[in-house]
Amino acid sequence: MYISNWVFRPAPGTHAEVVQNSQEFKRLWEKHGANECHLLNLQGGDVGCMSFIAQFDNAEGYGKANDAIVADTEFQELMAKTSALGGEWVRHNLARALF
């Protein structure tokens, strides 16, 4: 399993829009090859942040999906829409399952 994990802090008052937009991100990532996508509320050190994860069989699957999605005009428009909401990108991690 290979996971792409985006951690971000939404702007105050935008939770409903973040959830709605994340459902669209899920649809697009799965269209381009993700096995599953999830939006998570984080606790602990990243309290107040959210995480969007997309899961793939392997790094090759992620690479192919990533190449396809960044060329998708619908994805580009959604990125512009979500950027206009404000908020803060915290980090992006890629993780490979060991077992």
Contact map, one row per residue, 1 for C-alpha under 8 A:
111000000000000000000000000000000000000000000000000000111100000000000000000000000000000000000001100
111100000000000000000000000000000000000000000000000000111110010000000000000000000000000000000111100
111110000000000000000000000000000000000000000000000011110000000000000000000000000000000000000111000
011111000000000000000000000000000000000000000000000011100000010000000000000000000000000000011110000
001111100000000000000000000000000000000000000000001111000000000000000000000000000000000000011110000
000111110000000000000000000000000000000000000000001110000000000000000000000000000000000011111000000
000011111000000000000000000000000000000000000000111100000000000000000000000000000000000011110000000
000001111100000000000000000000000000000000000000111000000000000000000000000000000000001111100000000
000000111110000000000000000000000000000000000001110000000000000000000000000000000000001111000000000
000000011111011001000000000000000000000000000001110000000000000000000000000000000000011100000000000
000000001111111000000000000000000000000000000000000000000000000000000000000000000000111100000000000
000000000111111000000000000000000000000000000000000000000000000000000000000000000000001000000000000
000000000011111100000000000000000000000000000000000000000000000000000000000000000000000000000000000
000000000111111111000000000000000000000000000000000000000000000000000000000000000000100000000000000
000000000111111111100000000000000000000000000000000000000000000000000000000000000000000000000000000
000000000000111111110000000000000000000000000000000000000000000000000000000000000000000000000000000
000000000000011111111000000000000000000000000000000000000000000000000000000000000000000000000000000
000000000100011111111100000000000000000000000000000000000000000000000000000000000100000000000000000
000000000000001111111110000000000000001000000000000000000000000000000000000000000000000000000000000
000000000000000111111111000000000000000000000000000000000000000000000000000000000000000000000000000
000000000000000011111111100000000000000000000000000000000000000000000000000001000100000000000000000
000000000000000001111111110000000000001000000000000100000000000000000000000000000000000000000000000
000000000000000000111111111000000000000000000000000000000000000000000000000000000000000000000000000
000000000000000000011111111100000000000000000000000000000000000000000000000001000000000000000000000
000000000000000000001111111110000000000000000000000000000000000000000000001001000000000000000000000
000000000000000000000111111111000001110000000000000001000000000000000000000000000000000000000000000
000000000000000000000011111111100000000000000000000000000000000000000000000000000000000000000000000
000000000000000000000001111111110000000000000000000000000000000000001000001000000000000000000000000
000000000000000000000000111111111100100000000000000001000000000010001000000000000000000000000000000
000000000000000000000000011111111111100000000000000000000000000000000000000000000000000000000000000
000000000000000000000000001111111100000000000000000000000000000000000000000000000000000000000000000
000000000000000000000000000111111100000000000000000000000000000011011000000000000000000000000000000
000000000000000000000000000011111110000000000000000000010000110110000000000000000000000000000000000
000000000000000000000000000011111111100000000000000001110000110010000000000000000000000000000000000
000000000000000000000000000001001111100000000000000001111000000000000000000000000000000000000000000
000000000000000000000000010001000111110000000000000001110000000000000000000000000000000000000000000
000000000000000000000000010011000111111000000000000111100000000000000000000000000000000000000000000
000000000000000000000000010000000001111100000000000111000000000000000000000000000000000000000000000
000000000000000000100100000000000000111110000000011110000000000000000000000000000000000000000000000
000000000000000000000000000000000000011111000000011100000000000000000000000000000000000000000000000
000000000000000000000000000000000000001111100001111000000000000000000000000000000000000000000000000
000000000000000000000000000000000000000111110111111000000000000000000000000000000000000000000000000
000000000000000000000000000000000000000011111111100000000000000000000000000000000000000000000000000
000000000000000000000000000000000000000001111110000000000000000000000000000000000000000000000000000
000000000000000000000000000000000000000000111110000000000000000000000000000000000000000000000000000
000000000000000000000000000000000000000001111111100000000000000000000000000000000000000000000000000
000000000000000000000000000000000000000001111111100000000000000000000000000000000000000000000000000
000000001100000000000000000000000000000011100111110000000000000000000000000000000000000000000000000
000000111100000000000000000000000000000011100111111000000000000000000000000000000000000000000000000
000000111100000000000000000000000000001111000001111100000000000000000000000000000000000000000000000
000011110000000000000000000000000000001111000000111110000000000000000000000000000000000000000000000
000011100000000000000100000000000000111100000000011111000000000000000000000000000000000000000000000
001111000000000000000000000000000000111000000000001111100000000000000000000000000000000000000000000
001110000000000000000000010010000111110000000000000111110000000000000000000000000000000000000000000
111100000000000000000000000000000111100000000000000011111000010000000000000000000000000000000000000
111000000000000000000000000000001111000000000000000001111110110000000000000000000000000000000000000
110000000000000000000000000000000010000000000000000000111110110000000000000000000000000000000000000
110000000000000000000000000000000000000000000000000000011111110000000000000000000000000000000001000
010000000000000000000000000000000000000000000000000000011111111000000000000000000000000000000001000
000000000000000000000000000000000000000000000000000000000111111100000000000000000000000000000000000
000000000000000000000000000000001100000000000000000000011111111110000000000000000000000000000000000
010100000000000000000000000000001100000000000000000000111111111111000000000000000000000000000000000
000000000000000000000000000000000000000000000000000000000011111111100000000000000000000000000000000
000000000000000000000000000000001000000000000000000000000001111111110000000000000000000000000000000
000000000000000000000000000010011100000000000000000000000000111111111000000000000000000000000000000
000000000000000000000000000000010000000000000000000000000000011111111100000000000000000000000000000
000000000000000000000000000000000000000000000000000000000000001111111110000000000000000000000000000
000000000000000000000000000000010000000000000000000000000000000111111111000000000000000000000000000
000000000000000000000000000110010000000000000000000000000000000011111111001000000000000000000000000
000000000000000000000000000000000000000000000000000000000000000001111111101100000000000000000000000
000000000000000000000000000000000000000000000000000000000000000000111111101100000000000000000000000
000000000000000000000000000000000000000000000000000000000000000000011111111100000000000000000000000
000000000000000000000000000000000000000000000000000000000000000000000111111110000000000000000000000
000000000000000000000000000000000000000000000000000000000000000000000001111111000000000000000000000
000000000000000000000000100100000000000000000000000000000000000000001111111111100000000000000000000
000000000000000000000000000000000000000000000000000000000000000000000111111111110000000000000000000
000000000000000000000000000000000000000000000000000000000000000000000000111111111000000000000000000
000000000000000000001001100000000000000000000000000000000000000000000000011111111100000000000000000
000000000000000000000000000000000000000000000000000000000000000000000000001111111110000000000000000
000000000000000000000000000000000000000000000000000000000000000000000000000111111111000000000000000
000000000000000000000000000000000000000000000000000000000000000000000000000011111111100000000000000
000000000000000001001000000000000000000000000000000000000000000000000000000001111111110000000000000
000000000000000000000000000000000000000000000000000000000000000000000000000000111111111000000000000
000000000000000000000000000000000000000000000000000000000000000000000000000000011111110000000000000
000000000010010000000000000000000000000000000000000000000000000000000000000000001111111000000000000
000000000110000000000000000000000000000000000000000000000000000000000000000000000111111100000000000
000000011111000000000000000000000000000000000000000000000000000000000000000000000010111110000000000
000000011110000000000000000000000000000000000000000000000000000000000000000000000000011111000000000
000001111000000000000000000000000000000000000000000000000000000000000000000000000000001111100000000
000001111000000000000000000000000000000000000000000000000000000000000000000000000000000111110000000
000001110000000000000000000000000000000000000000000000000000000000000000000000000000000011111000000
000111100000000000000000000000000000000000000000000000000000000000000000000000000000000001111100000
000111000000000000000000000000000000000000000000000000000000000000000000000000000000000000111110000
011110000000000000000000000000000000000000000000000000000000000000000000000000000000000000011111000
011110000000000000000000000000000000000000000000000000000000000000000000000000000000000000001111100
111000000000000000000000000000000000000000000000000000000110000000000000000000000000000000000111110
110000000000000000000000000000000000000000000000000000000000000000000000000000000000000000000011111
000000000000000000000000000000000000000000000000000000000000000000000000000000000000000000000001111
000000000000000000000000000000000000000000000000000000000000000000000000000000000000000000000000111
